[in-house]
C-alpha cells in the first residue's frame, strides 16, 4: 500500500526486481523431465511404467467418498484419470492399490502392517485442502476489501 501511495518506491522496485529474477531462475532450472528423484516412477526402455508392467486404465481421484462400516462406498464423487496424472504424470498410468503396496512392503521388510489408518489420512488431507482454500478466499477478500470500500463507501457507486 505504501508503494502505491508513492512512498518507498525505490525499495519496492529493488525487491520486485530481485523476486522476478529469482522466480525466472527457478522456472528455468525446474524445466526438466520428472523422474524418480521427484517421486515419479521412471519408464522402462519399452515405454512401460513401474517395473515393466503395462499401464492400466487411469485411476480416478476421489473428491469425496462416504462408506459404510464394512468399508464399501455408499456415495462417491470421483474425477477420472486424475490420480494417475498426479502419481505418474501419465493419463493412463498404473497406480498400485493398498493391498499391492502392503504385500510389496511385507515382502521387502518382513511381516507387519504398512498401511496407515485410512480414514484419518483421507479426511485430514481433505481438511488440509479445505483450509487452504479458506485461506485463499480470506486473502482474496482482504485484497479486494480496500477496493470495495473505496468504490461503495466513498460514493463512487457500485463497482
Residue pairs with C-beta under 8 A, 6 or more apart in sequence:
1 146
2 8
2 12
3 9
3 11
3 12
34 40
34 89
35 42
36 42
40 87
40 88
40 89
41 49
41 50
41 88
43 49
44 52
46 52
48 54
48 55
49 55
49 88
49 90
49 93
49 94
50 88
50 94
50 96
53 94
54 94
55 88
55 90
55 92
55 93
55 94
56 92
56 94
57 92
58 80
58 81
58 83
58 84
58 85
58 91
58 92
58 93
59 81
59 83
59 84
59 87
59 93
59 94
59 95
60 78
60 79
60 80
60 81
60 82
60 83
61 78
61 79
61 82
61 83
61 86
62 76
62 77
62 78
62 83
62 122
63 77
63 78
63 79
64 75
64 76
64 77
64 126
65 73
65 75
65 76
65 77
65 78
65 122
66 73
66 74
66 75
66 76
67 73
67 74
68 74
81 91
81 92
83 95
84 90
84 91
84 92
84 93
84 94
84 95
85 91
85 93
87 93
87 95
88 94
88 95
96 104
98 115
98 118
101 114
101 115
102 113
102 114
102 115
105 112
105 114
106 112
106 114
150 156
151 157
151 158
151 159
152 158
